[in-house]
Amino acid sequence: MFGFKKDKSPQTEQAQAMTSAPEQSAEPGQKQGFFARLKQGLSRTRHGITDGLADLVLGKKAIDDDVLDEIETLLLTSDVGVEATQQIVADLTGRI
């Protein structure tokens, strides 16, 4: 009546195999923990900032207003924050 003890047809077995396959492929992506994802995100941010600063500063002998504006833009787009960016730019301006 309910089909508990009936033999499964090959089509039913294939359908069950197909539905369980995506679940298995999703598990490796979900095994990455919170701290691993955080570390990966911070690593991307760090590389973005350092690569951007290297492109701006390397090869230049003087830091002028244009370079300071580009540094400010880089820091703001890297989600450093407005207050921290202003403080960093002010400190750099004071040292120049």
C-alpha positions in Angstrom: 0.0 0.0 0.0 2.7 2.5 1.0 5.5 0.9 -1.0 7.9 0.4 1.8 9.0 -3.1 0.7 8.7 -2.6 -3.0 11.7 -3.0 -5.2 13.0 0.3 -6.5 13.1 0.8 -10.2 16.3 2.0 -11.8 14.7 5.3 -12.6 13.9 5.9 -8.9 17.5 5.0 -7.9 18.9 7.4 -10.5 16.6 10.2 -9.2 17.7 9.6 -5.7 21.4 9.6 -6.7 20.9 12.9 -8.6 19.2 14.6 -5.6 21.9 13.5 -3.2 24.8 14.5 -5.4 24.3 18.3 -5.1 24.2 17.9 -1.3 27.5 16.1 -1.3 29.1 18.7 -3.6 27.9 21.6 -1.3 29.4 20.1 1.8 33.1 20.9 1.0 32.2 24.6 0.6 30.3 24.6 3.9 33.0 23.0 5.9 35.0 26.2 5.9 34.5 27.7 9.3 33.9 31.3 10.3 37.5 32.1 11.2 38.7 30.6 7.9 36.4 32.8 5.9 37.4 35.8 8.0 41.0 35.1 7.5 40.5 34.7 3.8 38.6 38.0 3.5 41.2 39.8 5.5 43.9 38.4 3.4 42.2 39.7 0.2 41.9 43.1 1.9 45.5 43.1 2.9 46.7 42.2 -0.6 44.5 44.9 -2.1 45.8 47.6 0.2 49.5 46.6 -0.2 49.3 46.2 -3.9 47.6 49.5 -4.3 50.1 51.3 -2.1 53.0 49.7 -3.9 51.6 50.8 -7.3 51.2 54.4 -6.0 54.4 54.9 -4.1 57.0 52.8 -5.8 59.2 54.8 -8.2 58.1 58.2 -6.9 60.6 60.3 -5.1 58.1 62.8 -3.6 54.7 62.4 -2.2 52.5 65.2 -3.5 48.8 66.1 -3.1 47.8 63.8 -6.0 49.5 60.8 -4.3 47.8 61.7 -1.0 44.4 61.9 -2.7 45.0 58.5 -4.4 46.1 57.0 -1.0 42.9 58.4 0.6 40.8 56.9 -2.2 42.5 53.5 -1.8 42.0 53.5 2.0 38.3 54.4 1.6 37.6 51.8 -1.0 39.4 49.2 1.2 36.8 49.9 4.0 39.4 51.3 6.4 36.8 53.9 7.5 36.5 57.6 7.2 38.0 58.6 10.5 41.0 56.2 10.2 41.6 57.4 6.7 41.5 61.1 7.7 43.9 60.4 10.5 46.3 58.4 8.3 46.3 61.1 5.6 46.8 63.9 8.2 49.7 62.0 9.7 51.3 61.5 6.3 50.7 65.2 5.5 52.4 66.2 8.8 55.4 64.0 8.0 55.9 65.5 4.6 
